[in-house]
């Protein structure tokens, strides 16, 4: 059960859900191979302002990393899934792009402070609970340069994810899916 994914946080109230990677072997929808349509205007605005170093946080198989690299950005792609990063490395090699990939947990980024001009986290940072959201937002602000910009997305509590009676409710803002590539994964 889910009891294994919780751990007590010393001075913080409540539980924190351990981070989990998507199971990319179950992902069949081709949407994850193309850049997110909502991100195109942001990427082009960033390019117009200044091409710089960007972190694709929770990059998956790299749909936004590839776009950013093609636009001339210096791209770091970060994800918890080894399978996703392996796919991204193959794709970037086939396309003759240079994208640095790093595997790890978004709650503790392995980058020095003020490393990035930009950061994109599309359908990523809400894969935690309240304590995790606080940690990842701290990490995002830490690794961005003071004048850095970011693009992140969140879920709505009105979405089918929060109204699906089959999903486990952890608290008023967190559910855990029980199927598909996001099985046992929290959604805040």
GIUR-V637311 format. One record per residue. N is the residue number from 0. RES is the residue in three letters. PHI is phi as a letter, one per 40 degrees, with the letter a starting at -180 (none if undefined). D_CENTER is the distance of its C-alpha to the mean C-alpha in Angstrom with 2 decimals. Layout:
N_RES_PHI_D_CENTER, N_RES_PHI_D_CENTER
This chain:
0_UNK_none_24.59, 1_UNK_c_21.76, 2_UNK_d_23.95, 3_UNK_c_22.61, 4_UNK_c_19.04, 5_UNK_b_20.30, 6_UNK_a_21.56, 7_UNK_c_23.62, 8_UNK_c_22.47, 9_UNK_d_25.65, 10_UNK_c_26.27, 11_UNK_c_23.67, 12_UNK_c_24.80, 13_UNK_g_23.17, 14_UNK_b_21.00, 15_UNK_b_17.52, 16_UNK_c_15.70, 17_UNK_c_14.70, 18_UNK_c_11.16, 19_UNK_b_11.30, 20_UNK_c_9.95, 21_UNK_c_10.43, 22_UNK_c_13.99, 23_UNK_c_13.87, 24_UNK_c_17.67, 25_UNK_c_17.77, 26_UNK_c_15.81, 27_UNK_b_18.71, 28_UNK_c_17.75, 29_UNK_c_18.01, 30_UNK_d_15.80, 31_UNK_c_12.78, 32_UNK_c_15.04, 33_UNK_b_15.66, 34_UNK_d_13.92, 35_UNK_c_13.11, 36_UNK_d_16.53, 37_UNK_c_15.39, 38_UNK_c_13.84, 39_UNK_d_17.14, 40_UNK_d_19.11, 41_UNK_c_16.66, 42_UNK_d_16.53, 43_UNK_c_20.31, 44_UNK_c_20.94, 45_UNK_c_19.16, 46_UNK_c_21.30, 47_UNK_c_24.32, 48_UNK_c_23.83, 49_UNK_a_23.11, 50_UNK_c_21.41, 51_UNK_a_19.71, 52_UNK_c_17.05, 53_UNK_b_13.41, 54_UNK_b_10.12, 55_UNK_c_7.43, 56_UNK_c_4.53, 57_UNK_g_2.73, 58_UNK_c_5.90, 59_UNK_g_7.53, 60_UNK_c_11.13, 61_UNK_g_10.81, 62_UNK_d_12.03, 63_UNK_c_11.09, 64_UNK_c_11.78, 65_UNK_c_15.13, 66_UNK_d_16.04, 67_UNK_c_15.52, 68_UNK_c_17.49, 69_UNK_c_20.13, 70_UNK_c_20.50, 71_UNK_h_21.36, 72_UNK_c_18.44, 73_UNK_c_18.03, 74_UNK_b_14.55, 75_UNK_b_12.54, 76_UNK_b_9.76, 77_UNK_b_7.85, 78_UNK_a_6.85, 79_UNK_c_8.83, 80_UNK_c_10.64, 81_UNK_c_13.81, 82_UNK_d_14.77, 83_UNK_c_11.88, 84_UNK_c_12.55, 85_UNK_c_16.23, 86_UNK_c_16.03, 87_UNK_c_14.40, 88_UNK_c_17.12, 89_UNK_c_19.74, 90_UNK_c_18.77, 91_UNK_c_18.72, 92_UNK_c_22.03, 93_UNK_c_23.55, 94_UNK_c_22.75, 95_UNK_f_24.01, 96_UNK_b_20.92, 97_UNK_b_19.91, 98_UNK_b_16.21, 99_UNK_c_15.64, 100_UNK_b_13.30, 101_UNK_b_12.53, 102_UNK_c_11.69, 103_UNK_i_10.89, 104_UNK_c_9.55, 105_UNK_c_7.30, 106_UNK_c_10.51, 107_UNK_a_12.60, 108_UNK_c_11.64, 109_UNK_c_14.55, 110_UNK_b_15.32, 111_UNK_c_18.40, 112_UNK_c_18.51, 113_UNK_f_18.74, 114_UNK_c_17.39, 115_UNK_b_15.62, 116_UNK_c_17.12, 117_UNK_a_13.97, 118_UNK_a_10.21, 119_UNK_b_7.99, 120_UNK_b_4.67, 121_UNK_c_5.90, 122_UNK_f_5.99, 123_UNK_b_3.08, 124_UNK_c_5.27, 125_UNK_c_8.21, 126_UNK_c_7.99, 127_UNK_a_10.63, 128_UNK_b_13.95, 129_UNK_d_15.70, 130_UNK_c_16.13, 131_UNK_c_12.51, 132_UNK_d_11.64, 133_UNK_c_14.46, 134_UNK_c_13.37, 135_UNK_c_9.87, 136_UNK_c_11.68, 137_UNK_c_14.36, 138_UNK_c_12.34, 139_UNK_c_11.00, 140_UNK_c_14.67, 141_UNK_c_15.99, 142_UNK_c_14.51, 143_UNK_c_15.26, 144_UNK_c_18.90, 145_UNK_d_21.01, 146_UNK_b_21.21, 147_UNK_c_17.63, 148_UNK_b_15.74, 149_UNK_b_12.22, 150_UNK_b_10.89, 151_UNK_b_8.59, 152_UNK_b_9.29, 153_UNK_b_10.68, 154_UNK_c_12.80, 155_UNK_b_16.55, 156_UNK_c_18.88, 157_UNK_c_21.09, 158_UNK_c_18.86, 159_UNK_d_20.23, 160_UNK_c_17.60, 161_UNK_c_19.35, 162_UNK_b_22.79, 163_UNK_c_22.76, 164_UNK_c_25.41, 165_UNK_c_24.37, 166_UNK_c_21.15, 167_UNK_c_21.70, 168_UNK_c_21.66, 169_UNK_c_20.73, 170_UNK_a_21.57, 171_UNK_c_22.08, 172_UNK_b_18.40, 173_UNK_b_16.73, 174_UNK_b_17.33, 175_UNK_b_16.66, 176_UNK_c_16.89, 177_UNK_b_19.60, 178_UNK_a_19.27, 179_UNK_g_17.49, 180_UNK_c_14.37, 181_UNK_b_12.92, 182_UNK_d_16.22, 183_UNK_g_16.37, 184_UNK_b_12.81, 185_UNK_c_12.86, 186_UNK_b_12.07, 187_UNK_c_12.98
